[in-house]
């Protein structure tokens, strides 16, 4: 059984004092770090913007519902309780939306990094990995098609 030696080139660069190989590896690490920082910033900014817009729309709908309540219905609730409840609920929902969007939007960047690392080991493994992930994505999209159709049938405006 053959064991894949992942660190032979890196160790040979250290043992033989191959400065070019070490500088090249360091440059790759810096490029990937900067790329990761930029992508994290973009993902965070976009997810916060989307979640704040979504919660603003929900707050607006709740406000219009509360303003259209009759005096008898308003008498059943305390105004301070309604304000506290809606504010707390919206902040929890906004945090949830940010968390989900950040995780979902980082998947492509993570996938590219994993594929690159597998390609460094062996290009055939990278090809099999790409085919495997493509099949999984196809199955996922096919299964989510039903979910999207159900969501389209539900009318949230009423």
C-alpha atoms as a printed R data frame, in Angstrom:
    type eleno elety resid chain resno       x      y       z
1   ATOM     1    CA   UNK     A     1   0.000  0.000   0.000
2   ATOM     2    CA   UNK     A     2   1.397  3.339  -1.028
3   ATOM     3    CA   UNK     A     3   1.281  6.224   1.408
4   ATOM     4    CA   UNK     A     4   0.887  9.664  -0.126
5   ATOM     5    CA   UNK     A     5   3.691 11.916   1.084
6   ATOM     6    CA   UNK     A     6   2.159 15.356   1.366
7   ATOM     7    CA   UNK     A     7   5.107 17.150   2.898
8   ATOM     8    CA   UNK     A     8   8.062 15.845   0.908
9   ATOM     9    CA   UNK     A     9   8.486 18.981  -1.190
10  ATOM    10    CA   UNK     A    10   8.063 21.269   1.807
11  ATOM    11    CA   UNK     A    11  10.544 19.276   3.883
12  ATOM    12    CA   UNK     A    12  13.022 19.136   1.034
13  ATOM    13    CA   UNK     A    13  12.797 22.917   0.839
14  ATOM    14    CA   UNK     A    14  13.684 23.165   4.520
15  ATOM    15    CA   UNK     A    15  16.383 20.460   4.480
16  ATOM    16    CA   UNK     A    16  18.076 21.746   1.355
17  ATOM    17    CA   UNK     A    17  17.573 25.376   2.375
18  ATOM    18    CA   UNK     A    18  15.647 26.033  -0.817
19  ATOM    19    CA   UNK     A    19  14.637 29.629  -0.170
20  ATOM    20    CA   UNK     A    20  12.643 29.982  -3.390
21  ATOM    21    CA   UNK     A    21  10.322 27.130  -2.431
22  ATOM    22    CA   UNK     A    22   9.818 28.565   1.050
23  ATOM    23    CA   UNK     A    23   9.116 32.056  -0.300
24  ATOM    24    CA   UNK     A    24   6.708 30.646  -2.874
25  ATOM    25    CA   UNK     A    25   4.831 28.703  -0.182
26  ATOM    26    CA   UNK     A    26   4.741 31.789   2.056
27  ATOM    27    CA   UNK     A    27   3.431 33.908  -0.801
28  ATOM    28    CA   UNK     A    28   0.653 31.395  -1.454
29  ATOM    29    CA   UNK     A    29  -0.297 31.476   2.221
30  ATOM    30    CA   UNK     A    30  -0.415 35.279   2.210
31  ATOM    31    CA   UNK     A    31  -2.519 35.356  -0.961
32  ATOM    32    CA   UNK     A    32  -4.996 32.840   0.481
33  ATOM    33    CA   UNK     A    33  -5.145 34.791   3.756
34  ATOM    34    CA   UNK     A    34  -5.895 38.075   1.985
35  ATOM    35    CA   UNK     A    35  -8.453 36.333  -0.237
36  ATOM    36    CA   UNK     A    36 -10.106 34.834   2.863
37  ATOM    37    CA   UNK     A    37 -10.216 38.209   4.615
38  ATOM    38    CA   UNK     A    38 -11.781 39.932   1.615
39  ATOM    39    CA   UNK     A    39 -14.343 37.171   1.133
40  ATOM    40    CA   UNK     A    40 -15.266 37.188   4.845
41  ATOM    41    CA   UNK     A    41 -15.761 40.956   4.738
42  ATOM    42    CA   UNK     A    42 -17.913 40.761   1.610
43  ATOM    43    CA   UNK     A    43 -19.986 37.895   2.983
44  ATOM    44    CA   UNK     A    44 -20.526 39.622   6.334
45  ATOM    45    CA   UNK     A    45 -21.495 42.918   4.741
46  ATOM    46    CA   UNK     A    46 -23.922 41.306   2.306
47  ATOM    47    CA   UNK     A    47 -25.548 39.083   4.934
48  ATOM    48    CA   UNK     A    48 -26.028 41.998   7.344
49  ATOM    49    CA   UNK     A    49 -27.568 44.095   4.584
50  ATOM    50    CA   UNK     A    50 -29.964 41.322   3.554
51  ATOM    51    CA   UNK     A    51 -30.977 40.519   7.123
52  ATOM    52    CA   UNK     A    52 -31.549 44.157   8.062
53  ATOM    53    CA   UNK     A    53 -33.742 44.650   4.988
54  ATOM    54    CA   UNK     A    54 -35.725 41.500   5.783
55  ATOM    55    CA   UNK     A    55 -36.295 42.443   9.421
56  ATOM    56    CA   UNK     A    56 -37.210 46.009   8.446
57  ATOM    57    CA   UNK     A    57 -39.930 44.669   6.157
58  ATOM    58    CA   UNK     A    58 -41.225 42.382   8.907
59  ATOM    59    CA   UNK     A    59 -41.217 45.234  11.446
60  ATOM    60    CA   UNK     A    60 -43.127 47.386   9.002
61  ATOM    61    CA   UNK     A    61 -45.772 44.687   8.532
62  ATOM    62    CA   UNK     A    62 -46.087 44.177  12.289
63  ATOM    63    CA   UNK     A    63 -46.441 47.935  12.788
64  ATOM    64    CA   UNK     A    64 -49.268 48.147  10.235
65  ATOM    65    CA   UNK     A    65 -51.012 45.166  11.832
66  ATOM    66    CA   UNK     A    66 -50.787 46.754  15.277
67  ATOM    67    CA   UNK     A    67 -51.986 50.119  14.012
68  ATOM    68    CA   UNK     A    68 -55.048 48.495  12.447
69  ATOM    69    CA   UNK     A    69 -56.128 46.730  15.647
70  ATOM    70    CA   UNK     A    70 -59.341 47.844  17.255
71  ATOM    71    CA   UNK     A    71 -59.405 49.511  20.683
72  ATOM    72    CA   UNK     A    72 -60.755 46.343  22.323
73  ATOM    73    CA   UNK     A    73 -57.881 44.253  20.941
74  ATOM    74    CA   UNK     A    74 -55.290 46.861  21.970
75  ATOM    75    CA   UNK     A    75 -56.790 46.880  25.486
76  ATOM    76    CA   UNK     A    76 -55.906 43.184  25.822
77  ATOM    77    CA   UNK     A    77 -52.174 43.891  25.451
78  ATOM    78    CA   UNK     A    78 -49.784 46.299  27.063
79  ATOM    79    CA   UNK     A    79 -48.070 48.559  24.543
80  ATOM    80    CA   UNK     A    80 -44.681 48.156  26.239
81  ATOM    81    CA   UNK     A    81 -44.979 44.373  26.026
82  ATOM    82    CA   UNK     A    82 -45.725 44.572  22.306
83  ATOM    83    CA   UNK     A    83 -42.753 46.862  21.669
84  ATOM    84    CA   UNK     A    84 -40.392 44.675  23.717
85  ATOM    85    CA   UNK     A    85 -41.641 41.475  22.124
86  ATOM    86    CA   UNK     A    86 -41.352 42.736  18.559
87  ATOM    87    CA   UNK     A    87 -37.895 44.277  19.113
88  ATOM    88    CA   UNK     A    88 -36.493 41.153  20.755
89  ATOM    89    CA   UNK     A    89 -38.011 38.864  18.152
90  ATOM    90    CA   UNK     A    90 -36.656 40.902  15.255
91  ATOM    91    CA   UNK     A    91 -33.140 41.036  16.694
92  ATOM    92    CA   UNK     A    92 -33.170 37.254  17.179
93  ATOM    93    CA   UNK     A    93 -34.436 36.762  13.639
94  ATOM    94    CA   UNK     A    94 -31.850 39.155  12.221
95  ATOM    95    CA   UNK     A    95 -29.041 37.294  13.999
96  ATOM    96    CA   UNK     A    96 -30.346 33.980  12.665
97  ATOM    97    CA   UNK     A    97 -30.515 35.303   9.092
98  ATOM    98    CA   UNK     A    98 -26.958 36.674   9.341
99  ATOM    99    CA   UNK     A    99 -25.651 33.370  10.684
100 ATOM   100    CA   UNK     A   100 -27.336 31.260   7.998
101 ATOM   101    CA   UNK     A   101 -26.350 33.555   5.125
102 ATOM   102    CA   UNK     A   102 -22.717 33.763   6.243
103 ATOM   103    CA   UNK     A   103 -22.451 29.982   6.376
104 ATOM   104    CA   UNK     A   104 -24.180 29.502   3.024
105 ATOM   105    CA   UNK     A   105 -22.158 32.153   1.222
106 ATOM   106    CA   UNK     A   106 -18.842 30.785   2.481
107 ATOM   107    CA   UNK     A   107 -19.495 27.360   0.947
108 ATOM   108    CA   UNK     A   108 -18.174 28.286  -2.542
109 ATOM   109    CA   UNK     A   109 -14.943 29.749  -1.121
110 ATOM   110    CA   UNK     A   110 -14.405 26.688   1.052
111 ATOM   111    CA   UNK     A   111 -15.143 24.406  -1.883
112 ATOM   112    CA   UNK     A   112 -12.552 26.147  -4.065
113 ATOM   113    CA   UNK     A   113  -9.916 25.880  -1.321
114 ATOM   114    CA   UNK     A   114 -10.637 22.176  -0.739
115 ATOM   115    CA   UNK     A   115 -10.553 21.444  -4.466
116 ATOM   116    CA   UNK     A   116  -7.228 23.261  -4.793
117 ATOM   117    CA   UNK     A   117  -5.713 21.322  -1.894
118 ATOM   118    CA   UNK     A   118  -6.917 18.005  -3.343
119 ATOM   119    CA   UNK     A   119  -5.512 18.983  -6.746
120 ATOM   120    CA   UNK     A   120  -2.115 19.520  -5.120
121 ATOM   121    CA   UNK     A   121  -2.179 15.936  -3.873
122 ATOM   122    CA   UNK     A   122  -3.469 14.310  -7.049
123 ATOM   123    CA   UNK     A   123  -5.438 15.645  -9.984
124 ATOM   124    CA   UNK     A   124  -7.425 12.415 -10.357
125 ATOM   125    CA   UNK     A   125  -8.627 12.714  -6.750
126 ATOM   126    CA   UNK     A   126  -9.634 16.311  -7.464
127 ATOM   127    CA   UNK     A   127 -11.585 15.198 -10.537
128 ATOM   128    CA   UNK     A   128 -13.411 12.489  -8.555
129 ATOM   129    CA   UNK     A   129 -14.133 14.986  -5.787
130 ATOM   130    CA   UNK     A   130 -15.537 17.459  -8.305
131 ATOM   131    CA   UNK     A   131 -17.754 14.783  -9.873
132 ATOM   132    CA   UNK     A   132 -18.944 13.619  -6.432
133 ATOM   133    CA   UNK     A   133 -19.828 17.145  -5.297
134 ATOM   134    CA   UNK     A   134 -21.574 17.841  -8.612
135 ATOM   135    CA   UNK     A   135 -23.747 14.760  -8.179
136 ATOM   136    CA   UNK     A   136 -24.562 15.754  -4.588
137 ATOM   137    CA   UNK     A   137 -25.429 19.296  -5.686
138 ATOM   138    CA   UNK     A   138 -27.684 17.932  -8.428
139 ATOM   139    CA   UNK     A   139 -29.523 15.718  -5.952
140 ATOM   140    CA   UNK     A   140 -29.844 18.611  -3.515
141 ATOM   141    CA   UNK     A   141 -31.255 20.990  -6.127
142 ATOM   142    CA   UNK     A   142 -33.616 18.325  -7.376
143 ATOM   143    CA   UNK     A   143 -34.926 17.709  -3.840
144 ATOM   144    CA   UNK     A   144 -35.191 21.433  -3.056
145 ATOM   145    CA   UNK     A   145 -37.303 21.991  -6.150
146 ATOM   146    CA   UNK     A   146 -40.328 20.663  -4.265
147 ATOM   147    CA   UNK     A   147 -39.548 22.930  -1.300
148 ATOM   148    CA   UNK     A   148 -39.374 26.008  -3.529
149 ATOM   149    CA   UNK     A   149 -42.715 25.146  -5.109
150 ATOM   150    CA   UNK     A   150 -44.309 24.831  -1.666
151 ATOM   151    CA   UNK     A   151 -42.876 28.189  -0.583
152 ATOM   152    CA   UNK     A   152 -44.219 29.830  -3.747
153 ATOM   153    CA   UNK     A   153 -47.706 28.473  -2.959
154 ATOM   154    CA   UNK     A   154 -47.658 29.937   0.547
155 ATOM   155    CA   UNK     A   155 -48.661 33.568   0.524
156 ATOM   156    CA   UNK     A   156 -46.896 35.405   3.326
157 ATOM   157    CA   UNK     A   157 -48.573 38.729   2.585
158 ATOM   158    CA   UNK     A   158 -51.952 37.675   3.902
